[in-house]
């Protein structure tokens, strides 16, 4: 059984003992309608008027985390470890095997976003889980070997390293300036317009100033909001589905492999209290957002061994190229 171990030097938590189960997809796609017996039973399904599913979610067969595990942390000398507590779910986004993201209708993307919200909201009810991450890998360079449109929902008792750094930097900015770091970024990007890809009433998409990958694009709400799953206004959700679809139509004209990650705030139940002099509400300094990271042969590894990203394309140039795409 896998377990989670902490590296005392870097502070990073690592899943060890994971065994990948090879699934032969050549004969039949396990995500296509009619092949539901090739996957675990559904956790949740959205059905159309005809009674057939449009979106379905089930536990991953090659799971990293399991909900039945204990949240007890154990020591082994100076080392810390724990069971692989959490959840790993697969969301099949459409019954159509060859459908790519830019072929979705806006209403289909809106339905998918609502589905993600439901899963995040439901998993956050478990007080043992500290973070819920929604992500989509498309294409072999992004690590996906099943073409059928699908995404993952991971729930863990620990914070992902990047989220932890985002929280730390956003909090430091908030303490120094009493403003949200992400709100300041949004205002500057809109003011300068050098890296903007698209924008509408409620959202903006842009190539970040220090892009890690060619055509890397972020989508942020223009108004401060810490939780993706808390969007309830239909107009705002419609604006999000519109800008996400427009952005992906531009990106998919330039690459056939990418990762989309939804960065929402951690489970507030699991945030430890701070000293009174430093106490700041997380809802004041964290701003949810979507990060879209196209992949190529040079950047196909999610993280380089030297932990130093090298991007051959200036984000200003990338934004110009993306804006020029006819959609």
Secondary structure, 3 states (H helix, E strand, C coil): CCEEEECCCCCCEEEECCCCCCCCCCCCCCCCCCCHHHCCCEEEEEECCCCCEEEEEEECCCCCCECCCCCCEEEECCEEEEECEEEEEEEECCCCCCCCHHHCCHHHHHHHHHHHHHHHHHHCCCCCCCEEEEEEEECHHHCCCCCCCEEEEEEECCCCHHHHHHHHHHHHHHHHHCCCHHHHHHHHHHHHCCCEEEECCCEEEECCCCCCCCCCEEEEECCCCCCHHHCCCHHHHHHHHHHHHHHHHHHCCCCCCEEEEEECCCCHHHCCCCCHHHCCCHHHHCCCEEEEEECCCCCCCCCCCCCCCCCCCCHHHHHHHHHHCCC
